[in-house]
Amino acid sequence: MAAAHHSRRWYLRIFSRKVSPPLDPSRDDLEIVVEGFDDVESCSTALERGAAVDPRWRPDSEAVLRHHLDLPESALGEAESIVAQDGYRRSATAADSASSDGEGVVRVMFERVQLLDALHCSQERSRMAGLAQRLGGSVAGWDALQPGEAASSGSGKGRRTV
């Protein structure tokens, strides 16, 4: 029995995958690596641009995808419950800095962690546009954040902060 027990550990060590913990959206070293605030620009174009400039978007790493919506203040609770079904939450930074235009419309950000690609970005962008329209609001744009390589190396050059 003891031999079988030791061989099982050996087998698990070789074939098990180490899974890194998911990206924490409240990290201090997150940088905006790509953004899209132009309605006519495709997500693929924005992502290509983000991969070409510093700080660079890294397609193989998780990102915090944030959608910026302008919603009537009375619809915020309903919006939060709807987006929560898809794993979104109201951004912690947005809760502190939600701005009103004086007519009861509030800028709010909803975020979730995911691997970002053009197809899924477009789908989520469309989903948020439908939600905003249904609730009497509009979409301002989206951005994505990833941990900065500059933060890990100690250099702050070329850094866009949140």
QUITALIN-V551389 format. One record per residue. N is the residue number from 1. RES is the residue in one small letter. SS is DSSP state (hx for helix, st for strand, lp for the rest). OMEGA is omega in whole degrees, -180 to 180 (999 if undefined). Layout:
n-><N;N>
res-><RES;RES>
ss-><SS;SS>
omega-><OMEGA;OMEGA>
This chain:
n-><1;2;3;4;5;6;7;8;9;10;11;12;13;14;15;16;17;18;19;20;21;22;23;24;25;26;27;28;29;30;31;32;33;34;35;36;37;38;39;40;41;42;43;44;45;46;47;48;49;50;51;52;53;54;55;56;57;58;59;60;61;62;63;64;65;66;67;68;69;70;71;72;73;74;75;76;77;78;79;80;81;82;83;84;85;86;87;88;89;90;91;92;93;94;95;96;97;98;99;100;101;102;103;104;105;106;107;108;109;110;111;112;113;114;115;116;117;118;119;120;121;122;123;124;125;126;127;128;129;130;131;132;133;134;135;136;137;138;139;140;141;142;143;144;145;146;147;148;149;150;151;152;153;154;155;156;157;158;159;160;161;162>
res-><m;a;a;a;h;h;s;r;r;w;y;l;r;i;f;s;r;k;v;s;p;p;l;d;p;s;r;d;d;l;e;i;v;v;e;g;f;d;d;v;e;s;c;s;t;a;l;e;r;g;a;a;v;d;p;r;w;r;p;d;s;e;a;v;l;r;h;h;l;d;l;p;e;s;a;l;g;e;a;e;s;i;v;a;q;d;g;y;r;r;s;a;t;a;a;d;s;a;s;s;d;g;e;g;v;v;r;v;m;f;e;r;v;q;l;l;d;a;l;h;c;s;q;e;r;s;r;m;a;g;l;a;q;r;l;g;g;s;v;a;g;w;d;a;l;q;p;g;e;a;a;s;s;g;s;g;k;g;r;r;t;v>
ss-><lp;hx;hx;hx;hx;hx;hx;hx;hx;hx;hx;hx;hx;hx;hx;lp;lp;lp;lp;lp;lp;lp;lp;lp;lp;lp;lp;lp;lp;st;st;st;st;st;st;st;lp;lp;lp;lp;lp;lp;hx;hx;hx;hx;hx;hx;hx;hx;hx;hx;lp;lp;lp;lp;lp;lp;lp;lp;lp;st;st;st;st;st;st;st;st;st;st;st;hx;hx;hx;hx;hx;hx;hx;hx;hx;hx;hx;hx;lp;lp;lp;lp;st;st;lp;hx;hx;hx;hx;hx;hx;lp;st;st;lp;lp;lp;lp;st;st;st;st;st;st;st;st;st;st;st;lp;lp;hx;hx;hx;hx;hx;hx;hx;hx;hx;hx;hx;hx;hx;hx;hx;hx;hx;lp;lp;lp;st;st;st;st;st;st;st;st;st;st;lp;hx;hx;hx;hx;hx;lp;lp;lp;lp;lp;lp;lp;st;lp>
omega-><-178;180;179;-180;-180;-180;178;178;179;180;-179;179;-178;-171;178;179;173;-179;179;-180;180;180;179;-178;-179;179;-180;-174;179;179;174;-178;177;179;178;179;177;-176;-175;179;179;177;-179;178;179;-180;176;178;-180;179;-175;-178;177;-10;-173;172;180;-174;-178;180;177;178;172;179;-179;176;-180;-178;172;-174;172;-178;-179;-177;-176;-180;179;179;180;-179;179;-178;178;178;179;176;178;173;178;-178;180;179;180;-179;-179;-172;178;-177;179;180;-180;179;178;177;-175;174;-178;177;173;-175;169;180;178;167;-172;172;-174;-178;-177;176;179;179;-179;178;178;179;180;177;177;179;-178;180;-179;-178;178;-180;179;179;177;-179;-179;171;180;-179;174;177;-178;174;178;-180;-180;179;178;-179;180;-178;175;-172;171;-178;-177;999>
